Each structure stands twice: as C-alpha cells, then as structure tokens.
C-alpha cells in the first residue's frame, strides 16, 4: 500500500500561495521551468494599462511619445475653419 500524503502546514500553504503568485511554470526544451511572472496592474500588462489611462501631459513628461495620439491634419483644418467664424 502506498504512503499517504501529509497535509501542508499553514506556513507551507502561505509559502506555496506566494510562489504561485510570483512565479509561473513554462516548458522550455521539453522541460518545465519556473520563471517570474511579468508585472501587471489590475490584471493588465503595464504597457496596456499606461496606454488606457495616461493623459498626454504625463506621457510627455515621461518621454513616452510613442503612446501619444497624434492629431491628424483633418482635425487641424477643422479648427482653422472654426476660427474663421469668429467675428473679431
């Protein structure tokens, strides 16, 4: 008859939970490897979170110009047309 598995102590359970949150298991060259999980914010990748929530001023201050939305020439032309309607 096989030996019964012993139950984990509360400290071992806490350590196991911490390891699962911090690391993930992947296969490399046919072997399982444990690597650190990529950082996330609210379950989203950090870059995705920044793209969704950052305002243009913050992006400019942190030199993240590639995430800024560019104004198109069409938007600039409509602004010019609106300026012509002003009577003064």
Buried (B, 14 or more C-beta within 10 A) or exposed (E): EEEEEEEEEEEEEEEEEEEEEEEEEEEEEEEEEEEEEEEEEEEEEEEEBBBEEBEEEEBEEEEBEEEEEEEEEEEEEEEEEEEEEEEE
